[in-house]
């Protein structure tokens, strides 16, 4: 007898490698934890006692997210959840420095509160830093669900495996892509549309370094693409807009593409303009 589609669908669903936590619950966990760290995002004062209670509840919620995946975890869900929240205070201090860096670097920002409330780059970065904690604790699936949730909301794609230093600045943010094995130092500034990616992708490269290293105090302007695991951008370098880079750059360099822009009066202009749509 021919298998019906519902039977076929059921067999496929049962063949997946493991159970996974609810995406909805994971998304809710992300936002609730960020709101607990930065309650001004929901315009609410939280007392010390309430902070303590909510922290305990968040630790329990993370444990519940981990339970369906416990066969693939290196340790018990309760142990991972406890260690995660032991590390949250350190990461929170880094987030505060990120917010201060955004405020001091962007002349359009009127105060740190504005950054925390409205900057997609800050929201994306906070989520990455929390997801990166779980990534380092060898938790599968959940870290990527967290960062992809924020990717969908902000247009900023940061893989939870990337290594990002302190005082990181993303201006505007839309279209930024940072790959899993990218390494970014301290005091780095990048603008919209920047890609830190791989030259090519094959599954056998899973455990190899595929994405570039950006050293301290580098600025990368809008639309630039830097590719390759062996590519190193030396400290204190400036990468101009729309640069395509697949080779290393020495420290204290300026990298830019030359192009010519002509401005003239359009009166009596008869020369054809070569362009296509």
Buried (B, 14 or more C-beta within 10 A) or exposed (E): EEEEEEEEEEEEEEEEEEEBBEEEEBBBBBBBBBBBBBBEBEEEEEEEEEEEEBBEEBBEBBBBBBBBBBEBBEBEBBBBBBBBBEEBEEBBEBBEEBBEBBBEBBEEBEEBBBBBBEBBBBBBBBBBBBBBBBBBBEBBBBBBBBBBBBBEBBBBBBBBBBBBBBBBBBBBBBBBBBBBBBBBBBBBBBBBBBBBBBEEEEEEEEEEBBBBBBBBBBBBBBBBBBBBBEBBBBBBBBBBBBBEBEEBBEBEBEBEEEEEEEEEEEEEEEEEEEEEE
